[in-house]
Amino acid sequence: MFLGAHGNYYGMNAKYEKLTAGGNPFLDPDGYRAFVAKSEQAR
């Protein structure tokens, strides 16, 4: 489950809207990997 200190880290607003469609949009391994890769490049 990809969460962070700030909702913009993981697209909280978009994920929250998808909750009503079923499933759990917070389970996002691809989004997590993309965030980590972007963070590592910023170093």
PDB file with one MODEL, atoms N, CA, C and O in Angstrom:
MODEL        1
ATOM      1  N   MET A   1       0.860  -1.168   0.000  1.00  0.00           N
ATOM      2  CA  MET A   1       0.000   0.000   0.000  1.00  0.00           C
ATOM      3  C   MET A   1       0.899   1.221   0.000  1.00  0.00           C
ATOM      4  O   MET A   1       1.720   1.403   0.900  1.00  0.00           O
ATOM      5  N   PHE A   2       0.740   2.051  -1.010  1.00  0.00           N
ATOM      6  CA  PHE A   2       1.588   3.223  -1.173  1.00  0.00           C
ATOM      7  C   PHE A   2       0.894   4.442  -0.592  1.00  0.00           C
ATOM      8  O   PHE A   2      -0.061   4.962  -1.169  1.00  0.00           O
ATOM      9  N   LEU A   3       1.381   4.889   0.546  1.00  0.00           N
ATOM     10  CA  LEU A   3       0.904   6.102   1.195  1.00  0.00           C
ATOM     11  C   LEU A   3       2.113   6.957   1.537  1.00  0.00           C
ATOM     12  O   LEU A   3       3.237   6.458   1.583  1.00  0.00           O
ATOM     13  N   GLY A   4       1.890   8.213   1.771  1.00  0.00           N
ATOM     14  CA  GLY A   4       2.986   9.101   2.132  1.00  0.00           C
ATOM     15  C   GLY A   4       2.488  10.200   3.050  1.00  0.00           C
ATOM     16  O   GLY A   4       1.300  10.270   3.367  1.00  0.00           O
ATOM     17  N   ALA A   5       3.403  11.057   3.474  1.00  0.00           N
ATOM     18  CA  ALA A   5       3.074  12.135   4.391  1.00  0.00           C
ATOM     19  C   ALA A   5       2.127  13.155   3.750  1.00  0.00           C
ATOM     20  O   ALA A   5       1.374  13.832   4.450  1.00  0.00           O
ATOM     21  N   HIS A   6       2.165  13.260   2.445  1.00  0.00           N
ATOM     22  CA  HIS A   6       1.324  14.213   1.724  1.00  0.00           C
ATOM     23  C   HIS A   6       0.593  13.469   0.608  1.00  0.00           C
ATOM     24  O   HIS A   6       1.191  12.659  -0.100  1.00  0.00           O
ATOM     25  N   GLY A   7      -0.681  13.744   0.457  1.00  0.00           N
ATOM     26  CA  GLY A   7      -1.501  13.061  -0.540  1.00  0.00           C
ATOM     27  C   GLY A   7      -1.019  13.229  -1.968  1.00  0.00           C
ATOM     28  O   GLY A   7      -1.249  12.362  -2.811  1.00  0.00           O
ATOM     29  N   ASN A   8      -0.344  14.353  -2.246  1.00  0.00           N
ATOM     30  CA  ASN A   8       0.133  14.554  -3.618  1.00  0.00           C
ATOM     31  C   ASN A   8       1.277  13.616  -3.967  1.00  0.00           C
ATOM     32  O   ASN A   8       1.591  13.465  -5.148  1.00  0.00           O
ATOM     33  N   TYR A   9       1.906  12.986  -2.999  1.00  0.00           N
ATOM     34  CA  TYR A   9       2.965  12.003  -3.278  1.00  0.00           C
ATOM     35  C   TYR A   9       2.415  10.815  -4.067  1.00  0.00           C
ATOM     36  O   TYR A   9       3.103  10.248  -4.916  1.00  0.00           O
ATOM     37  N   TYR A  10       1.171  10.450  -3.775  1.00  0.00           N
ATOM     38  CA  TYR A  10       0.624   9.224  -4.351  1.00  0.00           C
ATOM     39  C   TYR A  10      -0.721   9.427  -5.050  1.00  0.00           C
ATOM     40  O   TYR A  10      -1.438   8.456  -5.292  1.00  0.00           O
ATOM     41  N   GLY A  11      -1.070  10.667  -5.375  1.00  0.00           N
ATOM     42  CA  GLY A  11      -2.308  10.948  -6.096  1.00  0.00           C
ATOM     43  C   GLY A  11      -3.563  10.651  -5.298  1.00  0.00           C
ATOM     44  O   GLY A  11      -4.494  10.029  -5.810  1.00  0.00           O
ATOM     45  N   MET A  12      -3.596  11.094  -4.041  1.00  0.00           N
ATOM     46  CA  MET A  12      -4.683  10.753  -3.143  1.00  0.00           C
ATOM     47  C   MET A  12      -6.058  11.115  -3.703  1.00  0.00           C
ATOM     48  O   MET A  12      -6.973  10.295  -3.630  1.00  0.00           O
ATOM     49  N   ASN A  13      -6.229  12.290  -4.247  1.00  0.00           N
ATOM     50  CA  ASN A  13      -7.554  12.695  -4.723  1.00  0.00           C
ATOM     51  C   ASN A  13      -8.062  11.774  -5.819  1.00  0.00           C
ATOM     52  O   ASN A  13      -9.218  11.355  -5.781  1.00  0.00           O
ATOM     53  N   ALA A  14      -7.232  11.454  -6.784  1.00  0.00           N
ATOM     54  CA  ALA A  14      -7.641  10.562  -7.874  1.00  0.00           C
ATOM     55  C   ALA A  14      -7.935   9.165  -7.350  1.00  0.00           C
ATOM     56  O   ALA A  14      -8.897   8.533  -7.785  1.00  0.00           O
ATOM     57  N   LYS A  15      -7.123   8.677  -6.424  1.00  0.00           N
ATOM     58  CA  LYS A  15      -7.337   7.341  -5.872  1.00  0.00           C
ATOM     59  C   LYS A  15      -8.622   7.292  -5.037  1.00  0.00           C
ATOM     60  O   LYS A  15      -9.363   6.310  -5.088  1.00  0.00           O
ATOM     61  N   TYR A  16      -8.876   8.340  -4.282  1.00  0.00           N
ATOM     62  CA  TYR A  16     -10.077   8.383  -3.453  1.00  0.00           C
ATOM     63  C   TYR A  16     -11.330   8.297  -4.320  1.00  0.00           C
ATOM     64  O   TYR A  16     -12.281   7.597  -3.971  1.00  0.00           O
ATOM     65  N   GLU A  17     -11.333   9.006  -5.450  1.00  0.00           N
ATOM     66  CA  GLU A  17     -12.485   8.964  -6.352  1.00  0.00           C
ATOM     67  C   GLU A  17     -12.708   7.564  -6.903  1.00  0.00           C
ATOM     68  O   GLU A  17     -13.848   7.176  -7.157  1.00  0.00           O
ATOM     69  N   LYS A  18     -11.639   6.801  -7.091  1.00  0.00           N
ATOM     70  CA  LYS A  18     -11.751   5.454  -7.651  1.00  0.00           C
ATOM     71  C   LYS A  18     -12.259   4.427  -6.640  1.00  0.00           C
ATOM     72  O   LYS A  18     -12.640   3.322  -7.028  1.00  0.00           O
ATOM     73  N   LEU A  19     -12.271   4.768  -5.363  1.00  0.00           N
ATOM     74  CA  LEU A  19     -12.745   3.824  -4.345  1.00  0.00           C
ATOM     75  C   LEU A  19     -14.187   3.397  -4.600  1.00  0.00           C
ATOM     76  O   LEU A  19     -14.549   2.250  -4.340  1.00  0.00           O
ATOM     77  N   THR A  20     -14.994   4.293  -5.095  1.00  0.00           N
ATOM     78  CA  THR A  20     -16.401   3.951  -5.320  1.00  0.00           C
ATOM     79  C   THR A  20     -16.571   2.990  -6.492  1.00  0.00           C
ATOM     80  O   THR A  20     -17.616   2.350  -6.612  1.00  0.00           O
ATOM     81  N   ALA A  21     -15.565   2.878  -7.359  1.00  0.00           N
ATOM     82  CA  ALA A  21     -15.639   1.985  -8.511  1.00  0.00           C
ATOM     83  C   ALA A  21     -15.325   0.542  -8.143  1.00  0.00           C
ATOM     84  O   ALA A  21     -15.487  -0.356  -8.969  1.00  0.00           O
ATOM     85  N   GLY A  22     -14.884   0.315  -6.934  1.00  0.00           N
ATOM     86  CA  GLY A  22     -14.527  -1.029  -6.489  1.00  0.00           C
ATOM     87  C   GLY A  22     -13.030  -1.230  -6.502  1.00  0.00           C
ATOM     88  O   GLY A  22     -12.298  -0.479  -7.146  1.00  0.00           O
ATOM     89  N   GLY A  23     -12.588  -2.218  -5.809  1.00  0.00           N
ATOM     90  CA  GLY A  23     -11.157  -2.468  -5.704  1.00  0.00           C
ATOM     91  C   GLY A  23     -10.506  -1.487  -4.748  1.00  0.00           C
ATOM     92  O   GLY A  23     -11.183  -0.689  -4.099  1.00  0.00           O
ATOM     93  N   ASN A  24      -9.214  -1.553  -4.669  1.00  0.00           N
ATOM     94  CA  ASN A  24      -8.476  -0.668  -3.788  1.00  0.00           C
ATOM     95  C   ASN A  24      -7.384   0.030  -4.589  1.00  0.00           C
ATOM     96  O   ASN A  24      -6.328  -0.557  -4.824  1.00  0.00           O
ATOM     97  N   PRO A  25      -7.615   1.274  -5.012  1.00  0.00           N
ATOM     98  CA  PRO A  25      -6.627   1.987  -5.809  1.00  0.00           C
ATOM     99  C   PRO A  25      -5.366   2.341  -5.025  1.00  0.00           C
ATOM    100  O   PRO A  25      -4.368   2.748  -5.620  1.00  0.00           O
ATOM    101  N   PHE A  26      -5.396   2.195  -3.708  1.00  0.00           N
ATOM    102  CA  PHE A  26      -4.211   2.490  -2.907  1.00  0.00           C
ATOM    103  C   PHE A  26      -3.178   1.371  -2.988  1.00  0.00           C
ATOM    104  O   PHE A  26      -2.029   1.568  -2.593  1.00  0.00           O
ATOM    105  N   LEU A  27      -3.562   0.213  -3.487  1.00  0.00           N
ATOM    106  CA  LEU A  27      -2.611  -0.863  -3.757  1.00  0.00           C
ATOM    107  C   LEU A  27      -2.058  -0.597  -5.156  1.00  0.00           C
ATOM    108  O   LEU A  27      -2.665  -0.980  -6.156  1.00  0.00           O
ATOM    109  N   ASP A  28      -0.908   0.058  -5.216  1.00  0.00           N
ATOM    110  CA  ASP A  28      -0.387   0.591  -6.475  1.00  0.00           C
ATOM    111  C   ASP A  28       1.126   0.373  -6.570  1.00  0.00           C
ATOM    112  O   ASP A  28       1.895   1.321  -6.407  1.00  0.00           O
ATOM    113  N   PRO A  29       1.562  -0.865  -6.832  1.00  0.00           N
ATOM    114  CA  PRO A  29       3.002  -1.124  -6.883  1.00  0.00           C
ATOM    115  C   PRO A  29       3.706  -0.354  -8.003  1.00  0.00           C
ATOM    116  O   PRO A  29       4.857   0.051  -7.838  1.00  0.00           O
ATOM    117  N   ASP A  30       3.036  -0.146  -9.130  1.00  0.00           N
ATOM    118  CA  ASP A  30       3.667   0.607 -10.219  1.00  0.00           C
ATOM    119  C   ASP A  30       3.842   2.073  -9.841  1.00  0.00           C
ATOM    120  O   ASP A  30       4.879   2.673 -10.124  1.00  0.00           O
ATOM    121  N   GLY A  31       2.836   2.640  -9.209  1.00  0.00           N
ATOM    122  CA  GLY A  31       2.929   4.025  -8.748  1.00  0.00           C
ATOM    123  C   GLY A  31       4.033   4.196  -7.719  1.00  0.00           C
ATOM    124  O   GLY A  31       4.749   5.197  -7.729  1.00  0.00           O
ATOM    125  N   TYR A  32       4.169   3.226  -6.837  1.00  0.00           N
ATOM    126  CA  TYR A  32       5.227   3.269  -5.830  1.00  0.00           C
ATOM    127  C   TYR A  32       6.606   3.234  -6.491  1.00  0.00           C
ATOM    128  O   TYR A  32       7.483   4.031  -6.158  1.00  0.00           O
ATOM    129  N   ARG A  33       6.788   2.307  -7.425  1.00  0.00           N
ATOM    130  CA  ARG A  33       8.090   2.198  -8.103  1.00  0.00           C
ATOM    131  C   ARG A  33       8.417   3.476  -8.874  1.00  0.00           C
ATOM    132  O   ARG A  33       9.569   3.910  -8.893  1.00  0.00           O
ATOM    133  N   ALA A  34       7.413   4.079  -9.509  1.00  0.00           N
ATOM    134  CA  ALA A  34       7.634   5.319 -10.248  1.00  0.00           C
ATOM    135  C   ALA A  34       8.045   6.445  -9.306  1.00  0.00           C
ATOM    136  O   ALA A  34       8.929   7.238  -9.630  1.00  0.00           O
ATOM    137  N   PHE A  35       7.400   6.516  -8.132  1.00  0.00           N
ATOM    138  CA  PHE A  35       7.747   7.552  -7.158  1.00  0.00           C
ATOM    139  C   PHE A  35       9.168   7.364  -6.653  1.00  0.00           C
ATOM    140  O   PHE A  35       9.917   8.335  -6.545  1.00  0.00           O
ATOM    141  N   VAL A  36       9.548   6.138  -6.344  1.00  0.00           N
ATOM    142  CA  VAL A  36      10.901   5.856  -5.862  1.00  0.00           C
ATOM    143  C   VAL A  36      11.931   6.205  -6.939  1.00  0.00           C
ATOM    144  O   VAL A  36      12.950   6.826  -6.636  1.00  0.00           O
ATOM    145  N   ALA A  37      11.682   5.820  -8.170  1.00  0.00           N
ATOM    146  CA  ALA A  37      12.616   6.119  -9.264  1.00  0.00           C
ATOM    147  C   ALA A  37      12.771   7.617  -9.436  1.00  0.00           C
ATOM    148  O   ALA A  37      13.887   8.108  -9.609  1.00  0.00           O
ATOM    149  N   LYS A  38      11.670   8.350  -9.390  1.00  0.00           N
ATOM    150  CA  LYS A  38      11.731   9.813  -9.532  1.00  0.00           C
ATOM    151  C   LYS A  38      12.490  10.440  -8.373  1.00  0.00           C
ATOM    152  O   LYS A  38      13.264  11.376  -8.572  1.00  0.00           O
ATOM    153  N   SER A  39      12.277   9.936  -7.168  1.00  0.00           N
ATOM    154  CA  SER A  39      12.968  10.450  -5.995  1.00  0.00           C
ATOM    155  C   SER A  39      14.474  10.184  -6.073  1.00  0.00           C
ATOM    156  O   SER A  39      15.280  11.037  -5.701  1.00  0.00           O
ATOM    157  N   GLU A  40      14.844   9.010  -6.551  1.00  0.00           N
ATOM    158  CA  GLU A  40      16.252   8.673  -6.663  1.00  0.00           C
ATOM    159  C   GLU A  40      16.948   9.529  -7.719  1.00  0.00           C
ATOM    160  O   GLU A  40      18.119   9.872  -7.557  1.00  0.00           O
ATOM    161  N   GLN A  41      16.247   9.875  -8.790  1.00  0.00           N
ATOM    162  CA  GLN A  41      16.822  10.724  -9.832  1.00  0.00           C
ATOM    163  C   GLN A  41      17.016  12.156  -9.349  1.00  0.00           C
ATOM    164  O   GLN A  41      17.894  12.867  -9.839  1.00  0.00           O
ATOM    165  N   ALA A  42      16.198  12.579  -8.387  1.00  0.00           N
ATOM    166  CA  ALA A  42      16.281  13.946  -7.881  1.00  0.00           C
ATOM    167  C   ALA A  42      17.482  14.152  -6.952  1.00  0.00           C
ATOM    168  O   ALA A  42      17.806  15.288  -6.608  1.00  0.00           O
ATOM    169  N   ARG A  43      18.121  13.097  -6.558  1.00  0.00           N
ATOM    170  CA  ARG A  43      19.265  13.220  -5.628  1.00  0.00           C
ATOM    171  C   ARG A  43      20.437  13.868  -6.282  1.00  0.00           C
ATOM    172  O   ARG A  43      21.477  14.048  -5.647  1.00  0.00           O
TER     173      ARG A  43
ENDMDL
END
